[in-house]
Amino acid sequence: MGRRRAIAGAVLLDLAVSPLFAWDVFTASAQRELGAGTTALAGVFSVGLAAFTAGVLAGGRIADSVAPRRLALVTAAGSVAGLLGSAAATSVVVLVIAFGVVLGATAGLGYATAVRVAGTVRSGRGLALGLVVASYAVGTAVLAPVAAVLLVVAGRGGTFVVLAAVLGAVLLAAAVLLPGAAPEAPDAPAAPSGTDGGRVPRRPVVALWLGFGLGSAPALAAFALAGRLAGPAAAVASAVVLLNLGNVVGRLVAGPVSDRVGRRATLHANSALLVVVCVALAAGAGGPLALTALFLLGTQYGALSTLVPAAVSDVVPGGRFGATYGRVFTGWGVAGLVAPVAASAGSLAAGYGVVYSVFVVVAVLSWVCVAVHGGGPGTAPGLTGGRPGSPRRSR
């Protein structure tokens, strides 16, 4: 099956598994209809985030040996079931099960499948990963305003039913485009002389796990605090938009840049950007400077979301990419659960300047992890993840 067709299927798959991160849109109607408190509804998202992380962890391993088309069909069934269950929910407990557990876990499976498809192409890997992970962010950005309109017109139940029908159809289209055959036997990247190319190297994988978690934490906190970081109430909407816009831009740009200049150089530049942004926010940047900092923070986070799976694919055999990336992704999951809560509590106790002073240290530690990871085969043009024309050509 053609490389472009497979990538198109992966893009559609990631695009359609994005409702989890649009949860905020549904909370007001759920609170009104179910009489639930904000804490209970926040718990739905927390469970969903944990289930999503678990879905990526398990899904990555499964995707190494099961056909992407089959996994896309499972994702379609689970997503439709989760959305229809959310439509019929009469209590927060049912929402936790339907939206949090079922939808969250199947979204993780779909995300892992899409990233596995993009992360194992033979050339232009950074570009492929950038397109796929960007589609997830775009899906959320498009879905949120559409769902907000549907909630006014059709109510909570009707909105979830419409989403189940539309996203189910998109997932079926993705399944048609994705390969129907199971992945090929393990294929090791070009290993340095004297090493075992079939093994998963421990040091770079642990470094990427730490680097992904630490490097994501400042932005994950900002997604929860963006309005307050921006200052005046009038800047709140702009802050959220710029943070999300930066996220999409970073995902789209980082991959092809890393294909051209090398993964290692791009990771170091991204780490430097994180340090600079955290220093600016720690210094109390306000007004246009704060909005610029938030856009750049979103860009750094989006870039990291593309660069980490690309870096994983450079140092592990293709047949073990899914399982390894699933483990690395749990670093993001831990940061997603801890960083927003810790930053919110810290800001109440000591202020946002102190919180981002701590994040300066976190950013430096993330940069150290990038240095320890050290790159690997495929981190520069002409190797595994490089541009077309490298020794290992596209199928």
C-alpha positions as CSV (number, residue, x, y, z in Angstrom):
1,M,0.0,0.0,0.0
2,G,1.3,3.5,-0.9
3,R,3.0,5.5,1.8
4,R,0.9,8.6,1.2
5,R,-2.3,6.6,1.5
6,A,-1.2,5.1,4.8
7,I,-0.2,8.6,6.1
8,A,-3.5,10.0,5.0
9,G,-5.3,7.2,7.0
10,A,-3.2,8.0,10.0
11,V,-4.0,11.7,9.8
12,L,-7.8,10.9,9.6
13,L,-7.4,8.5,12.5
14,D,-5.7,11.0,14.8
15,L,-8.1,13.8,13.7
16,A,-11.2,11.7,14.8
17,V,-9.9,10.6,18.2
18,S,-9.6,14.1,19.6
19,P,-12.9,14.7,21.6
20,L,-11.2,13.9,24.9
21,F,-9.4,17.3,25.0
22,A,-12.6,19.2,24.1
23,W,-14.2,18.0,27.4
24,D,-14.4,21.6,28.8
25,V,-17.0,22.4,26.2
26,F,-19.4,19.8,27.6
27,T,-19.0,20.6,31.3
28,A,-21.5,23.4,31.6
29,S,-24.4,21.4,30.1
30,A,-23.4,18.3,32.1
31,Q,-23.4,20.3,35.3
32,R,-26.8,21.8,34.5
33,E,-28.5,18.5,33.4
34,L,-26.9,16.1,35.9
35,G,-26.6,18.5,38.8
36,A,-22.9,17.6,39.1
37,G,-20.2,19.7,40.7
38,T,-17.1,21.0,39.0
39,T,-14.8,18.7,40.9
40,A,-16.8,15.6,39.9
41,L,-16.8,16.7,36.2
42,A,-13.1,17.5,36.4
43,G,-12.7,13.9,37.5
44,V,-14.2,12.7,34.2
45,F,-11.3,14.4,32.4
46,S,-8.7,13.1,34.8
47,V,-9.9,9.5,34.3
48,G,-10.0,10.1,30.6
49,L,-6.4,11.4,30.6
50,A,-5.3,8.3,32.6
51,A,-7.2,6.0,30.2
52,F,-5.7,7.8,27.2
53,T,-2.2,7.3,28.5
54,A,-2.9,3.6,29.2
55,G,-4.4,3.3,25.8
56,V,-1.2,4.6,24.2
57,L,0.9,2.4,26.4
58,A,-1.0,-0.8,25.5
59,G,-1.9,0.3,22.0
60,G,1.7,0.9,21.1
61,R,2.7,-2.7,21.9
62,I,-0.4,-4.1,20.1
63,A,0.3,-1.9,17.0
64,D,3.7,-3.6,16.6
65,S,2.0,-6.8,15.6
66,V,-1.6,-6.1,14.5
67,A,-2.7,-4.5,11.2
68,P,-3.5,-0.8,11.5
69,R,-6.8,-1.2,9.7
70,R,-8.0,-3.7,12.3
71,L,-7.0,-1.3,15.1
72,A,-8.7,1.6,13.4
73,L,-11.9,-0.5,13.3
74,V,-11.6,-1.3,17.0
75,T,-11.0,2.4,17.7
76,A,-14.1,3.3,15.7
77,A,-16.3,0.9,17.6
78,G,-14.9,2.1,21.0
79,S,-15.2,5.8,20.1
80,V,-18.8,5.4,18.9
81,A,-19.7,3.4,22.0
82,G,-18.1,6.0,24.3
83,L,-19.9,8.9,22.6
84,L,-23.3,7.2,22.6
85,G,-22.8,6.2,26.2
86,S,-22.0,9.8,27.0
87,A,-25.2,10.9,25.2
88,A,-27.3,8.5,27.3
89,A,-25.5,9.2,30.6
90,T,-27.8,10.1,33.5
91,S,-25.0,10.4,36.1
92,V,-21.4,11.4,36.5
93,V,-20.5,7.7,37.1
94,V,-21.8,6.8,33.6
95,L,-19.9,9.7,32.1
96,V,-16.7,8.5,33.8
97,I,-17.2,5.0,32.3
98,A,-18.3,6.1,28.8
99,F,-16.3,9.3,28.2
100,G,-13.5,8.8,30.6
101,V,-12.7,5.0,30.3
102,V,-14.1,3.9,27.0
103,L,-13.5,7.0,24.9
104,G,-10.2,7.8,26.6
105,A,-8.7,4.3,26.2
106,T,-9.9,3.9,22.5
107,A,-8.5,7.4,21.7
108,G,-5.2,6.3,23.1
109,L,-5.3,3.1,21.0
110,G,-6.1,5.2,17.9
111,Y,-3.4,7.7,18.6
112,A,-0.7,5.0,19.2
113,T,-1.7,3.3,15.9
114,A,-1.5,6.5,13.9
115,V,1.9,7.5,15.4
116,R,3.2,3.9,14.8
117,V,2.2,4.2,11.1
118,A,4.0,7.5,10.7
119,G,7.0,6.6,12.9
120,T,8.0,3.6,10.8
121,V,8.1,5.1,7.3
122,R,11.5,4.8,5.7
123,S,12.0,8.5,4.7
124,G,10.6,11.9,5.6
125,R,9.7,10.5,9.0
126,G,9.7,13.8,10.8
127,L,7.2,15.3,8.2
128,A,4.9,12.2,8.5
129,L,4.9,12.4,12.3
130,G,4.3,16.2,12.2
131,L,1.3,15.8,10.0
132,V,-0.2,13.0,12.1
133,V,0.3,14.6,15.6
134,A,-0.8,18.0,14.2
135,S,-4.1,16.5,13.0
136,Y,-4.8,15.5,16.6
137,A,-4.4,19.2,17.8
138,V,-6.4,20.4,14.8
139,G,-9.2,18.0,15.5
140,T,-9.6,19.4,19.0
141,A,-9.4,23.0,17.8
142,V,-12.2,22.3,15.2
143,L,-14.3,20.1,17.4
144,A,-14.6,22.5,20.3
145,P,-16.4,25.3,18.6
146,V,-18.5,22.9,16.5
147,A,-19.6,21.1,19.7
148,A,-20.4,24.4,21.4
149,V,-22.9,25.3,18.6
150,L,-24.4,21.8,18.6
151,L,-24.9,22.0,22.3
152,V,-27.1,25.0,21.8
153,V,-29.1,23.4,19.0
154,A,-29.3,19.8,20.0
155,G,-28.4,19.6,23.7
156,R,-25.8,17.3,25.3
157,G,-27.4,14.0,24.2
158,G,-28.0,15.2,20.6
159,T,-24.4,16.6,20.3
160,F,-22.8,13.3,21.4
161,V,-25.0,11.4,18.9
162,V,-24.0,13.7,16.1
163,L,-20.3,13.4,17.0
164,A,-20.6,9.6,17.2
165,A,-22.0,9.5,13.6
166,V,-19.6,11.9,12.1
167,L,-16.4,10.7,13.9
168,G,-17.4,7.1,13.3
169,A,-17.6,7.7,9.6
170,V,-14.2,9.5,9.6
171,L,-12.7,6.5,11.5
172,L,-14.1,4.1,9.0
173,A,-12.6,6.1,6.2
174,A,-9.3,6.0,8.0
175,A,-9.5,2.2,8.3
176,V,-10.0,1.9,4.5
177,L,-6.9,3.9,3.9
178,L,-4.7,2.2,6.5
179,P,-2.7,-1.0,5.7
180,G,-4.7,-4.2,6.1
181,A,-1.6,-6.3,6.7
182,A,0.2,-6.7,10.0
183,P,3.5,-4.8,10.4
184,E,6.6,-6.4,9.0
185,A,9.1,-8.2,11.1
186,P,11.3,-6.1,13.3
187,D,13.6,-3.8,11.3
188,A,16.4,-2.2,13.2
189,P,17.7,1.3,12.4
190,A,21.3,1.6,11.3
191,A,23.2,1.0,14.6
192,P,26.6,2.3,15.5
193,S,29.4,-0.1,15.0
194,G,29.8,-2.5,17.9
195,T,26.2,-2.3,19.1
196,D,23.3,-4.7,18.8
197,G,20.9,-3.1,16.4
198,G,18.1,-5.4,17.5
199,R,18.0,-4.2,21.1
200,V,16.1,-1.3,22.6
201,P,18.9,0.9,24.1
202,R,18.0,1.8,27.7
203,R,19.7,5.1,28.2
204,P,18.2,7.1,25.3
205,V,14.7,5.7,26.0
206,V,14.8,6.6,29.7
207,A,16.2,10.1,28.7
208,L,13.4,10.6,26.3
209,W,10.8,9.5,28.9
210,L,12.2,12.1,31.3
211,G,12.7,14.7,28.7
212,F,9.1,14.3,27.3
213,G,7.6,14.6,30.8
214,L,9.7,17.5,32.0
215,G,9.6,19.3,28.6
216,S,5.8,19.1,28.4
217,A,5.1,20.2,32.0
218,P,5.4,24.0,31.6
219,A,3.0,24.0,28.6
220,L,0.6,21.5,30.2
221,A,0.4,23.9,33.2
222,A,-0.1,26.9,30.9
223,F,-3.1,25.2,29.1
224,A,-4.8,25.3,32.5
225,L,-3.5,28.8,33.5
226,A,-3.3,30.6,30.1
227,G,-5.9,33.2,30.9
228,R,-4.4,34.1,34.2
229,L,-0.9,34.2,32.8
230,A,-1.9,36.7,30.1
231,G,-3.1,39.3,32.7
232,P,-6.2,41.4,31.8
233,A,-9.5,39.6,31.3
234,A,-9.6,40.9,27.7
235,A,-6.5,38.9,26.9
236,V,-7.8,35.5,28.1
237,A,-9.3,34.5,24.8
238,S,-6.2,35.6,22.9
239,A,-4.0,33.6,25.3
240,V,-5.9,30.4,24.8
241,V,-6.0,30.8,21.0
242,L,-2.3,31.7,20.7
243,L,-1.2,28.8,22.9
244,N,-3.2,26.3,20.8
245,L,-2.1,28.0,17.5
246,G,1.5,27.6,18.7
247,N,0.8,23.9,19.5
248,V,-0.3,23.3,15.9
249,V,2.5,25.3,14.3
250,G,5.1,23.5,16.4
251,R,3.8,20.1,15.4
252,L,3.8,20.9,11.7
253,V,7.1,22.7,11.5
254,A,9.4,20.6,13.8
255,G,9.2,17.4,11.9
256,P,10.3,18.5,8.5
257,V,12.9,20.8,10.1
258,S,14.4,17.8,11.9
259,D,14.4,15.8,8.7
260,R,16.6,18.5,7.2
261,V,18.9,19.7,10.0
262,G,18.9,16.6,12.2
263,R,16.9,15.4,15.2
264,R,19.6,16.3,17.7
265,A,20.0,19.9,16.6
266,T,16.2,20.5,16.5
267,L,15.7,19.0,20.0
268,H,18.4,21.2,21.4
269,A,16.9,24.3,19.8
270,N,13.5,23.4,21.2
271,S,15.0,22.9,24.7
272,A,16.6,26.4,24.5
273,L,13.3,27.9,23.4
274,L,11.6,26.4,26.5
275,V,14.2,27.8,28.9
276,V,13.9,31.3,27.3
277,V,10.0,31.3,27.5
278,C,10.0,30.1,31.1
279,V,12.5,32.8,32.1
280,A,10.2,35.4,30.5
281,L,7.2,34.1,32.3
282,A,9.1,33.9,35.6
283,A,10.2,37.5,35.2
284,G,6.5,38.5,35.1
285,A,6.0,39.2,31.4
286,G,2.7,40.8,30.7
287,G,0.6,42.2,27.9
288,P,1.9,41.5,24.4
289,L,5.1,39.9,25.8
290,A,3.1,37.4,27.8
291,L,1.0,36.6,24.7
292,T,4.1,36.1,22.6
293,A,5.6,33.9,25.3
294,L,2.5,31.7,25.4
295,F,2.5,31.3,21.6
296,L,6.2,30.2,21.8
297,L,5.4,27.9,24.7
298,G,2.7,26.3,22.6
299,T,5.1,26.0,19.7
300,Q,7.7,24.3,21.9
301,Y,5.2,21.8,23.2
302,G,3.9,21.0,19.8
303,A,7.4,20.6,18.5
304,L,8.3,18.2,21.3
305,S,5.2,16.2,20.6
306,T,6.5,15.5,17.1
307,L,10.2,15.3,17.9
308,V,9.9,12.7,20.7
309,P,8.3,9.9,18.6
310,A,10.8,10.8,15.8
311,A,13.7,10.5,18.2
312,V,12.3,7.2,19.5
313,S,12.1,5.8,16.0
314,D,15.7,6.7,15.4
315,V,17.1,4.6,18.2
316,V,14.8,1.5,18.3
317,P,14.0,-1.3,15.8
318,G,11.0,-0.6,13.7
319,G,9.2,-3.7,15.0
320,R,9.5,-2.4,18.6
321,F,8.7,1.3,18.0
322,G,5.1,1.1,19.1
323,A,5.8,-0.6,22.5
324,T,8.8,1.7,23.2
325,Y,6.9,4.9,22.3
326,G,4.0,3.8,24.5
327,R,6.4,3.6,27.4
328,V,8.0,7.0,26.6
329,F,4.5,8.5,26.3
330,T,3.7,7.7,29.9
331,G,6.2,10.5,30.8
332,W,3.7,12.9,29.2
333,G,0.9,11.3,31.1
334,V,2.5,11.8,34.4
335,A,3.2,15.5,33.6
336,G,-0.4,15.9,32.4
337,L,-1.7,14.7,35.7
338,V,0.8,16.5,38.0
339,A,1.8,19.8,36.3
340,P,-1.6,21.6,36.1
341,V,-2.5,20.8,39.7
342,A,0.9,21.6,41.1
343,A,1.1,24.9,39.1
344,S,-2.4,25.9,40.2
345,A,-1.6,25.2,43.9
346,G,1.8,26.9,43.6
347,S,0.3,30.0,42.0
348,L,-2.2,30.5,44.8
349,A,0.6,30.1,47.4
350,A,3.4,32.0,45.8
351,G,2.4,33.5,42.5
352,Y,2.9,32.6,38.8
353,G,6.4,34.1,38.8
354,V,7.6,31.6,41.4
355,V,5.8,28.7,39.5
356,Y,7.7,29.5,36.3
357,S,10.9,30.1,38.2
358,V,10.6,26.4,39.2
359,F,9.7,25.6,35.6
360,V,13.0,27.2,34.5
361,V,14.8,24.5,36.5
362,V,12.4,21.9,35.0
363,A,13.3,23.2,31.5
364,V,17.0,23.0,32.2
365,L,16.6,19.4,33.4
366,S,14.6,18.5,30.3
367,W,17.5,20.0,28.2
368,V,20.0,17.8,30.1
369,C,17.8,14.8,29.2
370,V,18.1,15.8,25.5
371,A,21.9,15.9,25.9
372,V,22.0,12.5,27.7
373,H,19.8,11.0,25.0
374,G,22.5,12.2,22.6
375,G,20.6,11.4,19.4
376,G,21.2,8.2,17.5
377,P,21.1,6.8,14.0
378,G,18.7,8.8,11.9
379,T,19.2,12.1,13.7
380,A,20.8,13.8,10.8
381,P,20.0,14.0,7.1
382,G,20.9,10.9,5.1
383,L,20.2,8.4,7.9
384,T,17.0,6.5,9.0
385,G,14.8,9.5,9.7
386,G,16.3,11.8,7.1
387,R,14.9,13.2,3.9
388,P,14.2,11.2,0.8
389,G,17.3,9.9,-0.8
390,S,18.8,8.5,2.3
391,P,20.4,5.0,2.1
392,R,17.2,3.4,3.4
393,R,14.6,4.3,0.8
394,S,10.9,4.5,1.1
395,R,9.0,1.4,0.2
